[in-house]
């Protein structure tokens, strides 16, 4: 028998592990900040998105995205179908409230 079959409770060495008694992970903040070196790479996308926002506002539609929203993980298990809501986890790994809100989600 291999050692793997004898020790089934040991996770593989490449598995992600987290202690169950861990209290609080530190929030790393914004993962990428806009630096002068990134601006030439970001400029075409920013211009395209700004144009899209102007077109949406001229049509009277609310843009899909809005500036000033807090960064948050967008993870979740769908409850069923489009618009069915989701059960999400926060960045610390705990369950957060679930929602059933049609329309624009923030």
GUFIPA-398562 format. One record per atom (N, C-alpha, C): chain; x, y, z; atom name; residue in one letter. Coordinates in nm, 2 decimals. Layout:
PT  cadena    east   north      up  atomo  residuo
PT       A       X       Y       Z     CA        a
...
***
This chain:
PT  cadena    east   north      up  atomo  residuo
PT       A    0.08   -0.12    0.00      N        x
PT       A    0.00    0.00    0.00     CA        x
PT       A    0.09    0.12    0.00      C        x
PT       A    0.04    0.23   -0.07      N        x
PT       A    0.11    0.35   -0.07     CA        x
PT       A    0.08    0.43    0.06      C        x
PT       A    0.17    0.53    0.08      N        x
PT       A    0.15    0.61    0.20     CA        x
PT       A    0.03    0.70    0.18      C        x
PT       A   -0.01    0.73    0.06      N        x
PT       A   -0.13    0.81    0.04     CA        x
PT       A   -0.26    0.73    0.08      C        x
PT       A   -0.26    0.60    0.06      N        x
PT       A   -0.38    0.53    0.10     CA        x
PT       A   -0.39    0.51    0.25      C        x
PT       A   -0.27    0.51    0.31      N        x
PT       A   -0.27    0.49    0.46     CA        x
PT       A   -0.31    0.62    0.53      C        x
PT       A   -0.28    0.73    0.47      N        x
PT       A   -0.30    0.86    0.54     CA        x
PT       A   -0.40    0.94    0.45      C        x
PT       A   -0.52    0.90    0.45      N        x
PT       A   -0.62    0.97    0.37     CA        x
PT       A   -0.66    1.10    0.43      C        x
PT       A   -0.64    1.12    0.55      N        x
PT       A   -0.68    1.25    0.61     CA        x
PT       A   -0.58    1.36    0.58      C        x
PT       A   -0.47    1.33    0.52      N        x
PT       A   -0.36    1.43    0.49     CA        x
PT       A   -0.40    1.49    0.35      C        x
PT       A   -0.42    1.62    0.34      N        x
PT       A   -0.44    1.68    0.21     CA        x
PT       A   -0.32    1.67    0.12      C        x
PT       A   -0.34    1.68   -0.01      N        x
PT       A   -0.22    1.68   -0.10     CA        x
PT       A   -0.14    1.80   -0.07      C        x
PT       A   -0.01    1.80   -0.11      N        x
PT       A    0.08    1.91   -0.08     CA        x
PT       A    0.04    2.03   -0.16      C        x
PT       A   -0.03    2.02   -0.27      N        x
PT       A   -0.06    2.14   -0.35     CA        x
PT       A   -0.19    2.20   -0.31      C        x
PT       A   -0.26    2.14   -0.21      N        x
PT       A   -0.40    2.19   -0.17     CA        x
PT       A   -0.39    2.32   -0.09      C        x
PT       A   -0.49    2.40   -0.10      N        x
PT       A   -0.50    2.53   -0.03     CA        x
PT       A   -0.55    2.49    0.11      C        x
PT       A   -0.48    2.53    0.21      N        x
PT       A   -0.53    2.50    0.35     CA        x
PT       A   -0.55    2.63    0.43      C        x
PT       A   -0.64    2.62    0.52      N        x
PT       A   -0.67    2.73    0.61     CA        x
PT       A   -0.70    2.68    0.75      C        x
PT       A   -0.65    2.74    0.85      N        x
PT       A   -0.68    2.69    0.99     CA        x
PT       A   -0.82    2.73    1.02      C        x
PT       A   -0.89    2.64    1.09      N        x
PT       A   -1.03    2.67    1.12     CA        x
PT       A   -1.04    2.76    1.24      C        x
PT       A   -0.93    2.77    1.32      N        x
PT       A   -0.94    2.86    1.43     CA        x
PT       A   -0.88    3.00    1.40      C        x
PT       A   -0.85    3.03    1.27      N        x
PT       A   -0.80    3.16    1.23     CA        x
PT       A   -0.90    3.27    1.26      C        x
PT       A   -0.86    3.37    1.32      N        x
PT       A   -0.95    3.48    1.37     CA        x
PT       A   -0.98    3.57    1.25      C        x
PT       A   -0.88    3.64    1.21      N        x
PT       A   -0.90    3.75    1.11     CA        x
PT       A   -0.79    3.76    1.01      C        x
PT       A   -0.82    3.75    0.89      N        x
PT       A   -0.71    3.78    0.79     CA        x
PT       A   -0.70    3.93    0.77      C        x
PT       A   -0.59    3.98    0.73      N        x
PT       A   -0.57    4.12    0.71     CA        x
PT       A   -0.61    4.15    0.57      C        x
PT       A   -0.69    4.26    0.55      N        x
PT       A   -0.73    4.30    0.42     CA        x
PT       A   -0.61    4.36    0.35      C        x
PT       A   -0.57    4.30    0.23      N        x
PT       A   -0.45    4.35    0.16     CA        x
PT       A   -0.47    4.49    0.10      C        x
PT       A   -0.59    4.54    0.09      N        x
PT       A   -0.61    4.67    0.02     CA        x
PT       A   -0.63    4.65   -0.13      C        x
PT       A   -0.61    4.75   -0.20      N        x
PT       A   -0.62    4.74   -0.34     CA        x
PT       A   -0.51    4.67   -0.40      C        x
PT       A   -0.54    4.56   -0.48      N        x
PT       A   -0.43    4.48   -0.53     CA        x
PT       A   -0.34    4.55   -0.64      C        x
PT       A   -0.40    4.64   -0.72      N        x
PT       A   -0.32    4.71   -0.82     CA        x
PT       A   -0.36    4.86   -0.81      C        x
PT       A   -0.26    4.94   -0.80      N        x
PT       A   -0.28    5.08   -0.80     CA        x
PT       A   -0.24    5.14   -0.94      C        x
PT       A   -0.31    5.24   -0.98      N        x
PT       A   -0.28    5.31   -1.11     CA        x
PT       A   -0.15    5.39   -1.09      C        x
PT       A   -0.05    5.35   -1.16      N        x
PT       A    0.08    5.42   -1.15     CA        x
PT       A    0.10    5.49   -1.29      C        x
PT       A    0.19    5.58   -1.30      N        x
PT       A    0.22    5.65   -1.43     CA        x
PT       A    0.26    5.55   -1.53      C        x
PT       A    0.33    5.44   -1.49      N        x
PT       A    0.37    5.34   -1.59     CA        x
PT       A    0.25    5.26   -1.65      C        x
PT       A    0.15    5.25   -1.57      N        x
PT       A    0.03    5.17   -1.62     CA        x
PT       A   -0.07    5.26   -1.70      C        x
PT       A   -0.06    5.39   -1.69      N        x
PT       A   -0.16    5.47   -1.76     CA        x
PT       A   -0.16    5.45   -1.91      C        x
PT       A   -0.05    5.44   -1.98      N        x
PT       A   -0.06    5.42   -2.13     CA        x
PT       A   -0.13    5.29   -2.16      C        x
PT       A   -0.11    5.19   -2.08      N        x
PT       A   -0.18    5.06   -2.11     CA        x
PT       A   -0.33    5.07   -2.07      C        x
PT       A   -0.36    5.15   -1.97      N        x
PT       A   -0.50    5.16   -1.93     CA        x
PT       A   -0.59    5.26   -2.01      C        x
PT       A   -0.52    5.35   -2.08      N        x
PT       A   -0.59    5.46   -2.15     CA        x
PT       A   -0.69    5.42   -2.25      C        x
PT       A   -0.66    5.32   -2.34      N        x
PT       A   -0.76    5.28   -2.44     CA        x
PT       A   -0.89    5.22   -2.37      C        x
PT       A   -0.87    5.14   -2.27      N        x
PT       A   -0.99    5.09   -2.20     CA        x
PT       A   -1.07    5.19   -2.12      C        x
PT       A   -1.00    5.29   -2.06      N        x
PT       A   -1.07    5.40   -1.99     CA        x
PT       A   -1.15    5.48   -2.09      C        x
PT       A   -1.09    5.51   -2.21      N        x
PT       A   -1.16    5.59   -2.31     CA        x
PT       A   -1.28    5.52   -2.36      C        x
PT       A   -1.27    5.39   -2.38      N        x
PT       A   -1.38    5.31   -2.43     CA        x
PT       A   -1.49    5.30   -2.32      C        x
PT       A   -1.46    5.28   -2.20      N        x
PT       A   -1.56    5.27   -2.09     CA        x
PT       A   -1.63    5.41   -2.07      C        x
PT       A   -1.55    5.52   -2.08      N        x
PT       A   -1.61    5.65   -2.06     CA        x
PT       A   -1.71    5.68   -2.17      C        x
PT       A   -1.67    5.64   -2.30      N        x
PT       A   -1.76    5.66   -2.41     CA        x
PT       A   -1.89    5.58   -2.39      C        x
PT       A   -1.88    5.46   -2.34      N        x
PT       A   -2.00    5.38   -2.31     CA        x
PT       A   -2.09    5.44   -2.21      C        x
PT       A   -2.03    5.50   -2.10      N        x
PT       A   -2.10    5.56   -2.00     CA        x
PT       A   -2.18    5.68   -2.05      C        x
PT       A   -2.11    5.76   -2.14      N        x
PT       A   -2.18    5.88   -2.20     CA        x
PT       A   -2.29    5.83   -2.29      C        x
PT       A   -2.27    5.73   -2.37      N        x
PT       A   -2.38    5.68   -2.45     CA        x
PT       A   -2.50    5.63   -2.37      C        x
PT       A   -2.47    5.56   -2.26      N        x
PT       A   -2.58    5.51   -2.17     CA        x
PT       A   -2.66    5.63   -2.11      C        x
PT       A   -2.58    5.73   -2.07      N        x
PT       A   -2.65    5.85   -2.00     CA        x
PT       A   -2.74    5.93   -2.10      C        x
PT       A   -2.69    5.94   -2.23      N        x
PT       A   -2.76    6.01   -2.33     CA        x
PT       A   -2.89    5.93   -2.37      C        x
PT       A   -2.89    5.80   -2.36      N        x
PT       A   -3.01    5.72   -2.38     CA        x
PT       A   -3.10    5.72   -2.26      C        x
PT       A   -3.05    5.77   -2.15      N        x
PT       A   -3.14    5.77   -2.03     CA        x
PT       A   -3.12    5.64   -1.95      C        x
PT       A   -3.03    5.55   -1.99      N        x
PT       A   -3.02    5.43   -1.91     CA        x
PT       A   -2.91    5.45   -1.81      C        x
PT       A   -2.92    5.37   -1.70      N        x
PT       A   -2.82    5.38   -1.59     CA        x
PT       A   -2.71    5.29   -1.63      C        x
PT       A   -2.58    5.34   -1.62      N        x
PT       A   -2.47    5.25   -1.66     CA        x
PT       A   -2.46    5.12   -1.57      C        x
PT       A   -2.41    5.02   -1.63      N        x
PT       A   -2.40    4.89   -1.57     CA        x
PT       A   -2.30    4.90   -1.45      C        x
PT       A   -2.20    4.98   -1.46      N        x
PT       A   -2.11    5.00   -1.35     CA        x
PT       A   -2.11    5.15   -1.31      C        x
PT       A   -2.07    5.18   -1.19      N        x
PT       A   -2.07    5.31   -1.14     CA        x
PT       A   -1.94    5.33   -1.06      C        x
PT       A   -1.88    5.45   -1.07      N        x
PT       A   -1.76    5.48   -1.00     CA        x
PT       A   -1.79    5.50   -0.85      C        x
PT       A   -1.69    5.47   -0.77      N        x
PT       A   -1.70    5.49   -0.63     CA        x
PT       A   -1.75    5.37   -0.55      C        x
PT       A   -1.78    5.26   -0.62      N        x
PT       A   -1.82    5.14   -0.55     CA        x
PT       A   -1.71    5.08   -0.47      C        x
PT       A   -1.73    5.03   -0.35      N        x
PT       A   -1.63    4.96   -0.27     CA        x
PT       A   -1.59    4.83   -0.34      C        x
PT       A   -1.46    4.80   -0.34      N        x
PT       A   -1.42    4.67   -0.39     CA        x
PT       A   -1.46    4.56   -0.30      C        x
PT       A   -1.52    4.45   -0.36      N        x
PT       A   -1.57    4.34   -0.28     CA        x
PT       A   -1.56    4.22   -0.37      C        x
PT       A   -1.55    4.10   -0.32      N        x
PT       A   -1.54    3.98   -0.40     CA        x
PT       A   -1.68    3.95   -0.46      C        x
PT       A   -1.68    3.90   -0.58      N        x
PT       A   -1.80    3.87   -0.65     CA        x
PT       A   -1.81    3.72   -0.67      C        x
PT       A   -1.83    3.65   -0.56      N        x
PT       A   -1.83    3.50   -0.56     CA        x
PT       A   -1.97    3.46   -0.51      C        x
PT       A   -2.01    3.35   -0.55      N        x
PT       A   -2.14    3.30   -0.50     CA        x
PT       A   -2.19    3.17   -0.57      C        x
PT       A   -2.28    3.10   -0.50      N        x
PT       A   -2.34    2.98   -0.56     CA        x
PT       A   -2.48    3.02   -0.61      C        x
PT       A   -2.51    3.01   -0.74      N        x
PT       A   -2.64    3.05   -0.78     CA        x
PT       A   -2.75    2.97   -0.72      C        x
PT       A   -2.86    3.03   -0.68      N        x
PT       A   -2.97    2.96   -0.62     CA        x
PT       A   -3.06    2.90   -0.73      C        x
PT       A   -3.05    2.94   -0.85      N        x
PT       A   -3.13    2.88   -0.95     CA        x
PT       A   -3.17    2.98   -1.06      C        x
PT       A   -3.12    2.96   -1.18      N        x
PT       A   -3.16    3.04   -1.29     CA        x
PT       A   -3.10    3.18   -1.29      C        x
PT       A   -3.13    3.25   -1.40      N        x
PT       A   -3.09    3.40   -1.40     CA        x
PT       A   -3.18    3.48   -1.31      C        x
PT       A   -3.11    3.56   -1.23      N        x
PT       A   -3.18    3.65   -1.14     CA        x
PT       A   -3.23    3.57   -1.01      C        x
PT       A   -3.17    3.45   -0.99      N        x
PT       A   -3.21    3.37   -0.87     CA        x
PT       A   -3.15    3.41   -0.74      C        x
PT       A   -3.05    3.50   -0.75      N        x
PT       A   -2.98    3.54   -0.63     CA        x
PT       A   -2.86    3.44   -0.60      C        x
PT       A   -2.79    3.46   -0.50      N        x
PT       A   -2.67    3.38   -0.47     CA        x
PT       A   -2.64    3.38   -0.32      C        x
PT       A   -2.57    3.28   -0.27      N        x
PT       A   -2.52    3.28   -0.14     CA        x
PT       A   -2.37    3.31   -0.15      C        x
PT       A   -2.32    3.41   -0.09      N        x
PT       A   -2.18    3.45   -0.11     CA        x
PT       A   -2.10    3.43    0.01      C        x
PT       A   -1.97    3.44   -0.01      N        x
PT       A   -1.87    3.44    0.10     CA        x
PT       A   -1.79    3.57    0.10      C        x
PT       A   -1.76    3.62    0.21      N        x
PT       A   -1.68    3.74    0.22     CA        x
PT       A   -1.53    3.71    0.20      C        x
PT       A   -1.45    3.81    0.20      N        x
PT       A   -1.31    3.79    0.18     CA        x
PT       A   -1.24    3.71    0.29      C        x
PT       A   -1.30    3.71    0.41      N        x
PT       A   -1.25    3.63    0.52     CA        x
PT       A   -1.29    3.48    0.51      C        x
PT       A   -1.38    3.45    0.42      N        x
PT       A   -1.43    3.31    0.41     CA        x
PT       A   -1.56    3.28    0.48      C        x
PT       A   -1.62    3.38    0.55      N        x
PT       A   -1.74    3.35    0.62     CA        x
PT       A   -1.86    3.38    0.52      C        x
PT       A   -1.97    3.32    0.55      N        x
PT       A   -2.09    3.34    0.47     CA        x
PT       A   -2.15    3.48    0.50      C        x
PT       A   -2.19    3.55    0.40      N        x
PT       A   -2.25    3.68    0.41     CA        x
PT       A   -2.40    3.66    0.37      C        x
PT       A   -2.48    3.76    0.39      N        x
PT       A   -2.62    3.75    0.36     CA        x
PT       A   -2.64    3.72    0.22      C        x
PT       A   -2.75    3.65    0.19      N        x
PT       A   -2.78    3.62    0.05     CA        x
PT       A   -2.89    3.72    0.01      C        x
PT       A   -2.91    3.73   -0.12      N        x
PT       A   -3.00    3.84   -0.17     CA        x
PT       A   -3.08    3.78   -0.29      C        x
PT       A   -3.20    3.83   -0.30      N        x
PT       A   -3.28    3.81   -0.42     CA        x
PT       A   -3.33    3.94   -0.47      C        x
PT       A   -3.24    4.01   -0.54      N        x
PT       A   -3.28    4.15   -0.59     CA        x
PT       A   -3.26    4.15   -0.74      C        x
PT       A   -3.37    4.17   -0.81      N        x
PT       A   -3.36    4.18   -0.95     CA        x
PT       A   -3.30    4.32   -0.99      C        x
PT       A   -3.24    4.32   -1.11      N        x
PT       A   -3.19    4.45   -1.16     CA        x
PT       A   -3.04    4.47   -1.13      C        x
PT       A   -3.00    4.59   -1.11      N        x
PT       A   -2.86    4.62   -1.10     CA        x
PT       A   -2.81    4.58   -0.96      C        x
PT       A   -2.70    4.50   -0.96      N        x
PT       A   -2.64    4.45   -0.83     CA        x
PT       A   -2.52    4.53   -0.80      C        x
PT       A   -2.50    4.57   -0.68      N        x
PT       A   -2.38    4.64   -0.64     CA        x
PT       A   -2.30    4.56   -0.55      C        x
***
